[in-house]
């Protein structure tokens, strides 16, 4: 699903707004999420999941073409974990 797909779904659900207004709203929501992850490190979205910044440690890896060992430096990465409730009650067989 792309950003355009999300905008289209919101437009269909709330047809009283123009497409430009929907685009602005969706972009604002994504910008707020990005800003919160960068500054706070964690964003929790109830019944959806958690975006969190984690530290990846350095390691030795292999260059895919040559097979030569290369050093992968430590870095920060964003991970997403689904909420247990993200899939609804059908996910756990209830």
PyMOL Python script that loads the backbone (N, CA, C, O; Angstrom):
from pymol import cmd

cmd.read_pdbstr("""\
ATOM      1  N   UNK A   1       0.846  -1.172   0.000  1.00  0.00           N
ATOM      2  CA  UNK A   1       0.000   0.000   0.000  1.00  0.00           C
ATOM      3  C   UNK A   1       0.891   1.234   0.000  1.00  0.00           C
ATOM      4  O   UNK A   1       1.858   1.310   0.758  1.00  0.00           O
ATOM      5  N   UNK A   2       0.567   2.183  -0.840  1.00  0.00           N
ATOM      6  CA  UNK A   2       1.344   3.407  -0.945  1.00  0.00           C
ATOM      7  C   UNK A   2       0.630   4.550  -0.226  1.00  0.00           C
ATOM      8  O   UNK A   2      -0.510   4.410   0.216  1.00  0.00           O
ATOM      9  N   UNK A   3       1.317   5.667  -0.119  1.00  0.00           N
ATOM     10  CA  UNK A   3       0.721   6.852   0.482  1.00  0.00           C
ATOM     11  C   UNK A   3      -0.523   7.276  -0.301  1.00  0.00           C
ATOM     12  O   UNK A   3      -1.525   7.686   0.284  1.00  0.00           O
ATOM     13  N   UNK A   4      -0.447   7.172  -1.631  1.00  0.00           N
ATOM     14  CA  UNK A   4      -1.608   7.505  -2.465  1.00  0.00           C
ATOM     15  C   UNK A   4      -2.789   6.595  -2.141  1.00  0.00           C
ATOM     16  O   UNK A   4      -3.930   7.054  -2.076  1.00  0.00           O
ATOM     17  N   UNK A   5      -2.520   5.309  -1.936  1.00  0.00           N
ATOM     18  CA  UNK A   5      -3.592   4.365  -1.584  1.00  0.00           C
ATOM     19  C   UNK A   5      -4.259   4.772  -0.263  1.00  0.00           C
ATOM     20  O   UNK A   5      -5.481   4.702  -0.130  1.00  0.00           O
ATOM     21  N   UNK A   6      -3.455   5.193   0.697  1.00  0.00           N
ATOM     22  CA  UNK A   6      -3.998   5.637   1.984  1.00  0.00           C
ATOM     23  C   UNK A   6      -4.857   6.877   1.778  1.00  0.00           C
ATOM     24  O   UNK A   6      -5.959   6.978   2.317  1.00  0.00           O
ATOM     25  N   UNK A   7      -4.342   7.822   0.990  1.00  0.00           N
ATOM     26  CA  UNK A   7      -5.111   9.035   0.706  1.00  0.00           C
ATOM     27  C   UNK A   7      -6.437   8.685   0.038  1.00  0.00           C
ATOM     28  O   UNK A   7      -7.468   9.276   0.358  1.00  0.00           O
ATOM     29  N   UNK A   8      -6.416   7.738  -0.879  1.00  0.00           N
ATOM     30  CA  UNK A   8      -7.626   7.343  -1.589  1.00  0.00           C
ATOM     31  C   UNK A   8      -8.657   6.724  -0.637  1.00  0.00           C
ATOM     32  O   UNK A   8      -9.848   7.020  -0.725  1.00  0.00           O
ATOM     33  N   UNK A   9      -8.186   5.865   0.272  1.00  0.00           N
ATOM     34  CA  UNK A   9      -9.085   5.236   1.251  1.00  0.00           C
ATOM     35  C   UNK A   9      -9.712   6.285   2.170  1.00  0.00           C
ATOM     36  O   UNK A   9     -10.906   6.224   2.463  1.00  0.00           O
ATOM     37  N   UNK A  10      -8.904   7.245   2.622  1.00  0.00           N
ATOM     38  CA  UNK A  10      -9.427   8.307   3.482  1.00  0.00           C
ATOM     39  C   UNK A  10     -10.432   9.153   2.698  1.00  0.00           C
ATOM     40  O   UNK A  10     -11.473   9.530   3.234  1.00  0.00           O
ATOM     41  N   UNK A  11     -10.128   9.450   1.438  1.00  0.00           N
ATOM     42  CA  UNK A  11     -11.043  10.236   0.609  1.00  0.00           C
ATOM     43  C   UNK A  11     -12.384   9.524   0.442  1.00  0.00           C
ATOM     44  O   UNK A  11     -13.440  10.151   0.518  1.00  0.00           O
ATOM     45  N   UNK A  12     -12.335   8.222   0.216  1.00  0.00           N
ATOM     46  CA  UNK A  12     -13.570   7.455   0.049  1.00  0.00           C
ATOM     47  C   UNK A  12     -14.374   7.411   1.347  1.00  0.00           C
ATOM     48  O   UNK A  12     -15.605   7.434   1.314  1.00  0.00           O
ATOM     49  N   UNK A  13     -13.692   7.348   2.479  1.00  0.00           N
ATOM     50  CA  UNK A  13     -14.375   7.285   3.768  1.00  0.00           C
ATOM     51  C   UNK A  13     -14.938   8.651   4.182  1.00  0.00           C
ATOM     52  O   UNK A  13     -15.961   8.722   4.862  1.00  0.00           O
ATOM     53  N   UNK A  14     -14.267   9.728   3.770  1.00  0.00           N
ATOM     54  CA  UNK A  14     -14.661  11.086   4.163  1.00  0.00           C
ATOM     55  C   UNK A  14     -14.735  11.962   2.927  1.00  0.00           C
ATOM     56  O   UNK A  14     -13.918  12.868   2.761  1.00  0.00           O
ATOM     57  N   UNK A  15     -15.687  11.712   2.071  1.00  0.00           N
ATOM     58  CA  UNK A  15     -15.804  12.414   0.794  1.00  0.00           C
ATOM     59  C   UNK A  15     -16.083  13.898   0.901  1.00  0.00           C
ATOM     60  O   UNK A  15     -16.055  14.587  -0.119  1.00  0.00           O
ATOM     61  N   UNK A  16     -16.351  14.428   2.092  1.00  0.00           N
ATOM     62  CA  UNK A  16     -16.627  15.844   2.250  1.00  0.00           C
ATOM     63  C   UNK A  16     -15.398  16.721   2.126  1.00  0.00           C
ATOM     64  O   UNK A  16     -15.516  17.942   2.024  1.00  0.00           O
ATOM     65  N   UNK A  17     -14.220  16.118   2.135  1.00  0.00           N
ATOM     66  CA  UNK A  17     -12.969  16.867   2.020  1.00  0.00           C
ATOM     67  C   UNK A  17     -12.429  16.745   0.602  1.00  0.00           C
ATOM     68  O   UNK A  17     -12.698  15.765  -0.093  1.00  0.00           O
ATOM     69  N   UNK A  18     -11.664  17.751   0.178  1.00  0.00           N
ATOM     70  CA  UNK A  18     -11.054  17.688  -1.153  1.00  0.00           C
ATOM     71  C   UNK A  18      -9.838  16.766  -1.105  1.00  0.00           C
ATOM     72  O   UNK A  18      -9.319  16.458  -0.032  1.00  0.00           O
ATOM     73  N   UNK A  19      -9.398  16.339  -2.267  1.00  0.00           N
ATOM     74  CA  UNK A  19      -8.209  15.474  -2.329  1.00  0.00           C
ATOM     75  C   UNK A  19      -6.970  16.201  -1.809  1.00  0.00           C
ATOM     76  O   UNK A  19      -6.108  15.581  -1.186  1.00  0.00           O
ATOM     77  N   UNK A  20      -6.873  17.506  -2.058  1.00  0.00           N
ATOM     78  CA  UNK A  20      -5.737  18.286  -1.551  1.00  0.00           C
ATOM     79  C   UNK A  20      -5.754  18.336  -0.021  1.00  0.00           C
ATOM     80  O   UNK A  20      -4.702  18.253   0.612  1.00  0.00           O
ATOM     81  N   UNK A  21      -6.940  18.472   0.572  1.00  0.00           N
ATOM     82  CA  UNK A  21      -7.049  18.482   2.029  1.00  0.00           C
ATOM     83  C   UNK A  21      -6.664  17.127   2.612  1.00  0.00           C
ATOM     84  O   UNK A  21      -5.964  17.051   3.621  1.00  0.00           O
ATOM     85  N   UNK A  22      -7.126  16.061   1.968  1.00  0.00           N
ATOM     86  CA  UNK A  22      -6.766  14.698   2.410  1.00  0.00           C
ATOM     87  C   UNK A  22      -5.263  14.497   2.311  1.00  0.00           C
ATOM     88  O   UNK A  22      -4.646  13.973   3.239  1.00  0.00           O
ATOM     89  N   UNK A  23      -4.666  14.907   1.195  1.00  0.00           N
ATOM     90  CA  UNK A  23      -3.221  14.769   1.007  1.00  0.00           C
ATOM     91  C   UNK A  23      -2.475  15.518   2.106  1.00  0.00           C
ATOM     92  O   UNK A  23      -1.500  15.004   2.654  1.00  0.00           O
ATOM     93  N   UNK A  24      -2.921  16.714   2.428  1.00  0.00           N
ATOM     94  CA  UNK A  24      -2.281  17.512   3.475  1.00  0.00           C
ATOM     95  C   UNK A  24      -2.400  16.819   4.842  1.00  0.00           C
ATOM     96  O   UNK A  24      -1.438  16.794   5.609  1.00  0.00           O
ATOM     97  N   UNK A  25      -3.560  16.266   5.141  1.00  0.00           N
ATOM     98  CA  UNK A  25      -3.776  15.584   6.418  1.00  0.00           C
ATOM     99  C   UNK A  25      -2.875  14.352   6.539  1.00  0.00           C
ATOM    100  O   UNK A  25      -2.217  14.159   7.562  1.00  0.00           O
ATOM    101  N   UNK A  26      -2.849  13.527   5.503  1.00  0.00           N
ATOM    102  CA  UNK A  26      -2.023  12.308   5.537  1.00  0.00           C
ATOM    103  C   UNK A  26      -0.547  12.668   5.659  1.00  0.00           C
ATOM    104  O   UNK A  26       0.176  12.047   6.437  1.00  0.00           O
ATOM    105  N   UNK A  27      -0.088  13.666   4.898  1.00  0.00           N
ATOM    106  CA  UNK A  27       1.316  14.088   4.981  1.00  0.00           C
ATOM    107  C   UNK A  27       1.643  14.623   6.371  1.00  0.00           C
ATOM    108  O   UNK A  27       2.726  14.361   6.896  1.00  0.00           O
ATOM    109  N   UNK A  28       0.723  15.366   6.970  1.00  0.00           N
ATOM    110  CA  UNK A  28       0.939  15.907   8.309  1.00  0.00           C
ATOM    111  C   UNK A  28       1.061  14.779   9.332  1.00  0.00           C
ATOM    112  O   UNK A  28       1.930  14.822  10.203  1.00  0.00           O
ATOM    113  N   UNK A  29       0.202  13.777   9.230  1.00  0.00           N
ATOM    114  CA  UNK A  29       0.266  12.641  10.165  1.00  0.00           C
ATOM    115  C   UNK A  29       1.608  11.921  10.037  1.00  0.00           C
ATOM    116  O   UNK A  29       2.243  11.615  11.047  1.00  0.00           O
ATOM    117  N   UNK A  30       2.048  11.645   8.803  1.00  0.00           N
ATOM    118  CA  UNK A  30       3.330  10.965   8.621  1.00  0.00           C
ATOM    119  C   UNK A  30       4.492  11.825   9.111  1.00  0.00           C
ATOM    120  O   UNK A  30       5.436  11.306   9.707  1.00  0.00           O
ATOM    121  N   UNK A  31       4.434  13.129   8.867  1.00  0.00           N
ATOM    122  CA  UNK A  31       5.494  14.022   9.343  1.00  0.00           C
ATOM    123  C   UNK A  31       5.559  14.036  10.866  1.00  0.00           C
ATOM    124  O   UNK A  31       6.648  14.041  11.441  1.00  0.00           O
ATOM    125  N   UNK A  32       4.391  14.041  11.525  1.00  0.00           N
ATOM    126  CA  UNK A  32       4.360  14.003  12.989  1.00  0.00           C
ATOM    127  C   UNK A  32       4.944  12.708  13.527  1.00  0.00           C
ATOM    128  O   UNK A  32       5.672  12.718  14.520  1.00  0.00           O
ATOM    129  N   UNK A  33       4.630  11.591  12.876  1.00  0.00           N
ATOM    130  CA  UNK A  33       5.179  10.300  13.303  1.00  0.00           C
ATOM    131  C   UNK A  33       6.692  10.291  13.128  1.00  0.00           C
ATOM    132  O   UNK A  33       7.414   9.865  14.029  1.00  0.00           O
ATOM    133  N   UNK A  34       7.184  10.759  11.972  1.00  0.00           N
ATOM    134  CA  UNK A  34       8.630  10.804  11.725  1.00  0.00           C
ATOM    135  C   UNK A  34       9.339  11.669  12.763  1.00  0.00           C
ATOM    136  O   UNK A  34      10.371  11.278  13.309  1.00  0.00           O
ATOM    137  N   UNK A  35       8.780  12.840  13.030  1.00  0.00           N
ATOM    138  CA  UNK A  35       9.380  13.757  13.991  1.00  0.00           C
ATOM    139  C   UNK A  35       9.428  13.137  15.391  1.00  0.00           C
ATOM    140  O   UNK A  35      10.428  13.265  16.097  1.00  0.00           O
ATOM    141  N   UNK A  36       8.356  12.473  15.781  1.00  0.00           N
ATOM    142  CA  UNK A  36       8.313  11.843  17.098  1.00  0.00           C
ATOM    143  C   UNK A  36       9.334  10.713  17.212  1.00  0.00           C
ATOM    144  O   UNK A  36       9.969  10.565  18.256  1.00  0.00           O
ATOM    145  N   UNK A  37       9.504   9.920  16.163  1.00  0.00           N
ATOM    146  CA  UNK A  37      10.495   8.832  16.201  1.00  0.00           C
ATOM    147  C   UNK A  37      11.897   9.411  16.324  1.00  0.00           C
ATOM    148  O   UNK A  37      12.713   8.907  17.096  1.00  0.00           O
ATOM    149  N   UNK A  38      12.180  10.466  15.567  1.00  0.00           N
ATOM    150  CA  UNK A  38      13.517  11.060  15.598  1.00  0.00           C
ATOM    151  C   UNK A  38      13.809  11.673  16.966  1.00  0.00           C
ATOM    152  O   UNK A  38      14.891  11.462  17.514  1.00  0.00           O
ATOM    153  N   UNK A  39      12.860  12.429  17.528  1.00  0.00           N
ATOM    154  CA  UNK A  39      13.132  13.160  18.766  1.00  0.00           C
ATOM    155  C   UNK A  39      12.881  12.346  20.027  1.00  0.00           C
ATOM    156  O   UNK A  39      13.584  12.523  21.022  1.00  0.00           O
ATOM    157  N   UNK A  40      11.902  11.465  20.005  1.00  0.00           N
ATOM    158  CA  UNK A  40      11.554  10.726  21.214  1.00  0.00           C
ATOM    159  C   UNK A  40      12.011   9.277  21.182  1.00  0.00           C
ATOM    160  O   UNK A  40      12.148   8.656  22.236  1.00  0.00           O
ATOM    161  N   UNK A  41      12.248   8.725  19.995  1.00  0.00           N
ATOM    162  CA  UNK A  41      12.750   7.366  19.880  1.00  0.00           C
ATOM    163  C   UNK A  41      11.691   6.285  19.829  1.00  0.00           C
ATOM    164  O   UNK A  41      11.978   5.167  19.400  1.00  0.00           O
ATOM    165  N   UNK A  42      10.467   6.587  20.257  1.00  0.00           N
ATOM    166  CA  UNK A  42       9.405   5.590  20.276  1.00  0.00           C
ATOM    167  C   UNK A  42       8.069   6.253  19.969  1.00  0.00           C
ATOM    168  O   UNK A  42       7.764   7.334  20.472  1.00  0.00           O
ATOM    169  N   UNK A  43       7.279   5.586  19.133  1.00  0.00           N
ATOM    170  CA  UNK A  43       5.907   6.017  18.866  1.00  0.00           C
ATOM    171  C   UNK A  43       5.015   4.806  19.054  1.00  0.00           C
ATOM    172  O   UNK A  43       5.181   3.790  18.380  1.00  0.00           O
ATOM    173  N   UNK A  44       4.056   4.919  19.983  1.00  0.00           N
ATOM    174  CA  UNK A  44       3.123   3.825  20.251  1.00  0.00           C
ATOM    175  C   UNK A  44       1.768   4.201  19.674  1.00  0.00           C
ATOM    176  O   UNK A  44       1.205   5.239  20.023  1.00  0.00           O
ATOM    177  N   UNK A  45       1.247   3.360  18.793  1.00  0.00           N
ATOM    178  CA  UNK A  45      -0.066   3.568  18.189  1.00  0.00           C
ATOM    179  C   UNK A  45      -0.971   2.452  18.692  1.00  0.00           C
ATOM    180  O   UNK A  45      -0.834   1.298  18.285  1.00  0.00           O
ATOM    181  N   UNK A  46      -1.889   2.801  19.573  1.00  0.00           N
ATOM    182  CA  UNK A  46      -2.756   1.813  20.233  1.00  0.00           C
ATOM    183  C   UNK A  46      -3.450   0.920  19.209  1.00  0.00           C
ATOM    184  O   UNK A  46      -3.969   1.404  18.203  1.00  0.00           O
ATOM    185  N   UNK A  47      -3.455  -0.366  19.468  1.00  0.00           N
ATOM    186  CA  UNK A  47      -4.066  -1.394  18.626  1.00  0.00           C
ATOM    187  C   UNK A  47      -3.464  -1.461  17.222  1.00  0.00           C
ATOM    188  O   UNK A  47      -4.066  -2.037  16.316  1.00  0.00           O
ATOM    189  N   UNK A  48      -2.278  -0.873  17.039  1.00  0.00           N
ATOM    190  CA  UNK A  48      -1.605  -0.964  15.748  1.00  0.00           C
ATOM    191  C   UNK A  48      -0.183  -1.473  15.923  1.00  0.00           C
ATOM    192  O   UNK A  48       0.178  -2.512  15.372  1.00  0.00           O
ATOM    193  N   UNK A  49       0.631  -0.740  16.693  1.00  0.00           N
ATOM    194  CA  UNK A  49       1.989  -1.195  16.913  1.00  0.00           C
ATOM    195  C   UNK A  49       2.885  -0.110  17.463  1.00  0.00           C
ATOM    196  O   UNK A  49       2.425   0.965  17.847  1.00  0.00           O
ATOM    197  N   UNK A  50       4.184  -0.409  17.494  1.00  0.00           N
ATOM    198  CA  UNK A  50       5.184   0.494  18.054  1.00  0.00           C
ATOM    199  C   UNK A  50       6.316   0.671  17.050  1.00  0.00           C
ATOM    200  O   UNK A  50       6.868  -0.301  16.536  1.00  0.00           O
ATOM    201  N   UNK A  51       6.651   1.938  16.780  1.00  0.00           N
ATOM    202  CA  UNK A  51       7.853   2.281  16.024  1.00  0.00           C
ATOM    203  C   UNK A  51       8.904   2.686  17.040  1.00  0.00           C
ATOM    204  O   UNK A  51       8.644   3.514  17.913  1.00  0.00           O
ATOM    205  N   UNK A  52      10.098   2.104  16.929  1.00  0.00           N
ATOM    206  CA  UNK A  52      11.108   2.353  17.944  1.00  0.00           C
ATOM    207  C   UNK A  52      12.496   2.402  17.311  1.00  0.00           C
ATOM    208  O   UNK A  52      12.798   1.643  16.390  1.00  0.00           O
ATOM    209  N   UNK A  53      13.334   3.301  17.814  1.00  0.00           N
ATOM    210  CA  UNK A  53      14.721   3.390  17.376  1.00  0.00           C
ATOM    211  C   UNK A  53      15.542   2.421  18.211  1.00  0.00           C
ATOM    212  O   UNK A  53      15.473   2.439  19.440  1.00  0.00           O
ATOM    213  N   UNK A  54      16.320   1.573  17.543  1.00  0.00           N
ATOM    214  CA  UNK A  54      17.192   0.629  18.240  1.00  0.00           C
ATOM    215  C   UNK A  54      18.624   0.810  17.747  1.00  0.00           C
ATOM    216  O   UNK A  54      18.858   1.265  16.627  1.00  0.00           O
ATOM    217  N   UNK A  55      19.568   0.447  18.597  1.00  0.00           N
ATOM    218  CA  UNK A  55      20.978   0.499  18.223  1.00  0.00           C
ATOM    219  C   UNK A  55      21.401  -0.857  17.689  1.00  0.00           C
ATOM    220  O   UNK A  55      21.268  -1.868  18.379  1.00  0.00           O
ATOM    221  N   UNK A  56      21.903  -0.885  16.480  1.00  0.00           N
ATOM    222  CA  UNK A  56      22.446  -2.106  15.893  1.00  0.00           C
ATOM    223  C   UNK A  56      23.949  -2.107  16.144  1.00  0.00           C
ATOM    224  O   UNK A  56      24.635  -1.121  15.873  1.00  0.00           O
ATOM    225  N   UNK A  57      24.444  -3.208  16.658  1.00  0.00           N
ATOM    226  CA  UNK A  57      25.881  -3.262  16.927  1.00  0.00           C
ATOM    227  C   UNK A  57      26.639  -3.562  15.641  1.00  0.00           C
ATOM    228  O   UNK A  57      26.071  -4.070  14.675  1.00  0.00           O
ATOM    229  N   UNK A  58      27.915  -3.245  15.644  1.00  0.00           N
ATOM    230  CA  UNK A  58      28.763  -3.517  14.495  1.00  0.00           C
ATOM    231  C   UNK A  58      28.991  -5.008  14.331  1.00  0.00           C
ATOM    232  O   UNK A  58      28.866  -5.779  15.282  1.00  0.00           O
ATOM    233  N   UNK A  59      29.324  -5.399  13.117  1.00  0.00           N
ATOM    234  CA  UNK A  59      29.575  -6.818  12.855  1.00  0.00           C
ATOM    235  C   UNK A  59      30.394  -6.958  11.590  1.00  0.00           C
ATOM    236  O   UNK A  59      30.613  -5.996  10.854  1.00  0.00           O
ATOM    237  N   UNK A  60      30.841  -8.179  11.358  1.00  0.00           N
ATOM    238  CA  UNK A  60      31.517  -8.480  10.099  1.00  0.00           C
ATOM    239  C   UNK A  60      30.499  -9.082   9.139  1.00  0.00           C
ATOM    240  O   UNK A  60      29.741  -9.984   9.495  1.00  0.00           O
ATOM    241  N   UNK A  61      30.500  -8.568   7.927  1.00  0.00           N
ATOM    242  CA  UNK A  61      29.610  -9.097   6.909  1.00  0.00           C
ATOM    243  C   UNK A  61      30.407  -9.460   5.675  1.00  0.00           C
ATOM    244  O   UNK A  61      31.630  -9.319   5.652  1.00  0.00           O
ATOM    245  N   UNK A  62      29.720  -9.924   4.657  1.00  0.00           N
ATOM    246  CA  UNK A  62      30.388 -10.278   3.402  1.00  0.00           C
ATOM    247  C   UNK A  62      29.831  -9.433   2.272  1.00  0.00           C
ATOM    248  O   UNK A  62      28.629  -9.175   2.199  1.00  0.00           O
ATOM    249  N   UNK A  63      30.732  -9.004   1.389  1.00  0.00           N
ATOM    250  CA  UNK A  63      30.316  -8.292   0.187  1.00  0.00           C
ATOM    251  C   UNK A  63      29.606  -9.315  -0.702  1.00  0.00           C
ATOM    252  O   UNK A  63      30.169 -10.374  -0.974  1.00  0.00           O
ATOM    253  N   UNK A  64      28.375  -9.024  -1.163  1.00  0.00           N
ATOM    254  CA  UNK A  64      27.599 -10.035  -1.885  1.00  0.00           C
ATOM    255  C   UNK A  64      28.218 -10.509  -3.200  1.00  0.00           C
ATOM    256  O   UNK A  64      28.023 -11.658  -3.596  1.00  0.00           O
ATOM    257  N   UNK A  65      28.959  -9.637  -3.877  1.00  0.00           N
ATOM    258  CA  UNK A  65      29.544 -10.051  -5.166  1.00  0.00           C
ATOM    259  C   UNK A  65      30.894 -10.734  -5.002  1.00  0.00           C
ATOM    260  O   UNK A  65      31.167 -11.753  -5.636  1.00  0.00           O
ATOM    261  N   UNK A  66      31.747 -10.158  -4.134  1.00  0.00           N
ATOM    262  CA  UNK A  66      33.109 -10.675  -4.031  1.00  0.00           C
ATOM    263  C   UNK A  66      33.279 -11.695  -2.908  1.00  0.00           C
ATOM    264  O   UNK A  66      34.222 -12.487  -2.932  1.00  0.00           O
ATOM    265  N   UNK A  67      32.377 -11.685  -1.925  1.00  0.00           N
ATOM    266  CA  UNK A  67      32.517 -12.587  -0.792  1.00  0.00           C
ATOM    267  C   UNK A  67      33.536 -12.110   0.215  1.00  0.00           C
ATOM    268  O   UNK A  67      33.787 -12.787   1.212  1.00  0.00           O
ATOM    269  N   UNK A  68      34.135 -10.936  -0.032  1.00  0.00           N
ATOM    270  CA  UNK A  68      35.154 -10.384   0.854  1.00  0.00           C
ATOM    271  C   UNK A  68      34.520  -9.906   2.154  1.00  0.00           C
ATOM    272  O   UNK A  68      33.424  -9.347   2.145  1.00  0.00           O
ATOM    273  N   UNK A  69      35.219 -10.130   3.289  1.00  0.00           N
ATOM    274  CA  UNK A  69      34.735  -9.666   4.586  1.00  0.00           C
ATOM    275  C   UNK A  69      34.799  -8.148   4.648  1.00  0.00           C
ATOM    276  O   UNK A  69      35.796  -7.542   4.253  1.00  0.00           O
ATOM    277  N   UNK A  70      33.729  -7.539   5.147  1.00  0.00           N
ATOM    278  CA  UNK A  70      33.689  -6.089   5.331  1.00  0.00           C
ATOM    279  C   UNK A  70      33.119  -5.788   6.712  1.00  0.00           C
ATOM    280  O   UNK A  70      32.323  -6.553   7.255  1.00  0.00           O
ATOM    281  N   UNK A  71      33.547  -4.657   7.265  1.00  0.00           N
ATOM    282  CA  UNK A  71      33.052  -4.245   8.574  1.00  0.00           C
ATOM    283  C   UNK A  71      31.755  -3.449   8.388  1.00  0.00           C
ATOM    284  O   UNK A  71      31.705  -2.495   7.611  1.00  0.00           O
ATOM    285  N   UNK A  72      30.719  -3.854   9.108  1.00  0.00           N
ATOM    286  CA  UNK A  72      29.467  -3.104   9.134  1.00  0.00           C
ATOM    287  C   UNK A  72      29.483  -2.335  10.445  1.00  0.00           C
ATOM    288  O   UNK A  72      29.520  -2.930  11.522  1.00  0.00           O
ATOM    289  N   UNK A  73      29.456  -1.006  10.352  1.00  0.00           N
ATOM    290  CA  UNK A  73      29.580  -0.161  11.535  1.00  0.00           C
ATOM    291  C   UNK A  73      28.286  -0.148  12.351  1.00  0.00           C
ATOM    292  O   UNK A  73      27.202  -0.389  11.820  1.00  0.00           O
ATOM    293  N   UNK A  74      28.414   0.138  13.646  1.00  0.00           N
ATOM    294  CA  UNK A  74      27.210   0.271  14.472  1.00  0.00           C
ATOM    295  C   UNK A  74      26.346   1.411  13.938  1.00  0.00           C
ATOM    296  O   UNK A  74      26.856   2.401  13.414  1.00  0.00           O
ATOM    297  N   UNK A  75      25.011   1.252  14.082  1.00  0.00           N
ATOM    298  CA  UNK A  75      24.114   2.280  13.557  1.00  0.00           C
ATOM    299  C   UNK A  75      22.787   2.226  14.293  1.00  0.00           C
ATOM    300  O   UNK A  75      22.518   1.298  15.055  1.00  0.00           O
ATOM    301  N   UNK A  76      21.979   3.218  14.055  1.00  0.00           N
ATOM    302  CA  UNK A  76      20.628   3.238  14.600  1.00  0.00           C
ATOM    303  C   UNK A  76      19.667   2.833  13.487  1.00  0.00           C
ATOM    304  O   UNK A  76      19.883   3.150  12.318  1.00  0.00           O
ATOM    305  N   UNK A  77      18.604   2.126  13.869  1.00  0.00           N
ATOM    306  CA  UNK A  77      17.599   1.685  12.907  1.00  0.00           C
ATOM    307  C   UNK A  77      16.221   1.816  13.547  1.00  0.00           C
ATOM    308  O   UNK A  77      16.082   1.778  14.769  1.00  0.00           O
ATOM    309  N   UNK A  78      15.214   1.970  12.708  1.00  0.00           N
ATOM    310  CA  UNK A  78      13.842   2.017  13.190  1.00  0.00           C
ATOM    311  C   UNK A  78      13.214   0.652  12.973  1.00  0.00           C
ATOM    312  O   UNK A  78      13.285   0.105  11.872  1.00  0.00           O
ATOM    313  N   UNK A  79      12.599   0.094  14.011  1.00  0.00           N
ATOM    314  CA  UNK A  79      11.909  -1.194  13.908  1.00  0.00           C
ATOM    315  C   UNK A  79      10.438  -0.983  14.228  1.00  0.00           C
ATOM    316  O   UNK A  79      10.071  -0.056  14.950  1.00  0.00           O
ATOM    317  N   UNK A  80       9.606  -1.856  13.682  1.00  0.00           N
ATOM    318  CA  UNK A  80       8.173  -1.799  13.938  1.00  0.00           C
ATOM    319  C   UNK A  80       7.723  -3.138  14.479  1.00  0.00           C
ATOM    320  O   UNK A  80       8.056  -4.188  13.931  1.00  0.00           O
ATOM    321  N   UNK A  81       6.957  -3.091  15.566  1.00  0.00           N
ATOM    322  CA  UNK A  81       6.384  -4.311  16.128  1.00  0.00           C
ATOM    323  C   UNK A  81       4.872  -4.130  16.181  1.00  0.00           C
ATOM    324  O   UNK A  81       4.367  -3.149  16.727  1.00  0.00           O
ATOM    325  N   UNK A  82       4.162  -5.091  15.604  1.00  0.00           N
ATOM    326  CA  UNK A  82       2.708  -5.054  15.623  1.00  0.00           C
ATOM    327  C   UNK A  82       2.183  -5.215  17.038  1.00  0.00           C
ATOM    328  O   UNK A  82       2.771  -5.923  17.856  1.00  0.00           O
ATOM    329  N   UNK A  83       1.082  -4.558  17.315  1.00  0.00           N
ATOM    330  CA  UNK A  83       0.364  -4.753  18.567  1.00  0.00           C
ATOM    331  C   UNK A  83      -0.299  -6.118  18.533  1.00  0.00           C
ATOM    332  O   UNK A  83      -0.615  -6.627  17.457  1.00  0.00           O
ATOM    333  N   UNK A  84      -0.510  -6.706  19.679  1.00  0.00           N
ATOM    334  CA  UNK A  84      -1.226  -7.985  19.729  1.00  0.00           C
ATOM    335  C   UNK A  84      -2.646  -7.829  19.208  1.00  0.00           C
ATOM    336  O   UNK A  84      -3.234  -8.787  18.706  1.00  0.00           O
ATOM    337  N   UNK A  85      -3.197  -6.631  19.322  1.00  0.00           N
ATOM    338  CA  UNK A  85      -4.562  -6.361  18.893  1.00  0.00           C
ATOM    339  C   UNK A  85      -4.650  -5.892  17.444  1.00  0.00           C
ATOM    340  O   UNK A  85      -5.745  -5.613  16.957  1.00  0.00           O
ATOM    341  N   UNK A  86      -3.523  -5.802  16.752  1.00  0.00           N
ATOM    342  CA  UNK A  86      -3.510  -5.258  15.394  1.00  0.00           C
ATOM    343  C   UNK A  86      -4.333  -6.091  14.425  1.00  0.00           C
ATOM    344  O   UNK A  86      -4.913  -5.542  13.489  1.00  0.00           O
ATOM    345  N   UNK A  87      -4.399  -7.386  14.622  1.00  0.00           N
ATOM    346  CA  UNK A  87      -5.094  -8.266  13.694  1.00  0.00           C
ATOM    347  C   UNK A  87      -6.506  -8.586  14.147  1.00  0.00           C
ATOM    348  O   UNK A  87      -7.208  -9.341  13.475  1.00  0.00           O
ATOM    349  N   UNK A  88      -6.935  -8.037  15.258  1.00  0.00           N
ATOM    350  CA  UNK A  88      -8.274  -8.309  15.751  1.00  0.00           C
ATOM    351  C   UNK A  88      -8.328  -9.628  16.491  1.00  0.00           C
ATOM    352  O   UNK A  88      -7.305 -10.291  16.670  1.00  0.00           O
ATOM    353  N   UNK A  89      -9.517 -10.010  16.922  1.00  0.00           N
ATOM    354  CA  UNK A  89      -9.663 -11.216  17.726  1.00  0.00           C
ATOM    355  C   UNK A  89      -9.519 -12.501  16.910  1.00  0.00           C
ATOM    356  O   UNK A  89      -9.280 -13.563  17.484  1.00  0.00           O
ATOM    357  N   UNK A  90      -9.661 -12.427  15.570  1.00  0.00           N
ATOM    358  CA  UNK A  90      -9.541 -13.617  14.740  1.00  0.00           C
ATOM    359  C   UNK A  90      -8.116 -14.160  14.682  1.00  0.00           C
ATOM    360  O   UNK A  90      -7.913 -15.343  14.406  1.00  0.00           O
ATOM    361  N   UNK A  91      -7.128 -13.300  14.943  1.00  0.00           N
ATOM    362  CA  UNK A  91      -5.734 -13.721  14.817  1.00  0.00           C
ATOM    363  C   UNK A  91      -5.357 -14.797  15.822  1.00  0.00           C
ATOM    364  O   UNK A  91      -4.523 -15.652  15.526  1.00  0.00           O
ATOM    365  N   UNK A  92      -5.958 -14.768  17.007  1.00  0.00           N
ATOM    366  CA  UNK A  92      -5.595 -15.779  17.995  1.00  0.00           C
ATOM    367  C   UNK A  92      -6.664 -16.851  18.137  1.00  0.00           C
ATOM    368  O   UNK A  92      -6.698 -17.577  19.130  1.00  0.00           O
ATOM    369  N   UNK A  93      -7.538 -16.947  17.136  1.00  0.00           N
ATOM    370  CA  UNK A  93      -8.486 -18.047  17.093  1.00  0.00           C
ATOM    371  C   UNK A  93      -9.731 -17.868  17.922  1.00  0.00           C
ATOM    372  O   UNK A  93     -10.488 -18.823  18.101  1.00  0.00           O
ATOM    373  N   UNK A  94      -9.969 -16.682  18.432  1.00  0.00           N
ATOM    374  CA  UNK A  94     -11.159 -16.457  19.269  1.00  0.00           C
ATOM    375  C   UNK A  94     -12.311 -15.941  18.455  1.00  0.00           C
ATOM    376  O   UNK A  94     -13.389 -15.697  18.996  1.00  0.00           O
TER     377      UNK A  94
END
""", "prot")
cmd.dss("prot")
cmd.show_as("cartoon", "prot")
cmd.util.cbc("prot")
cmd.orient("prot")
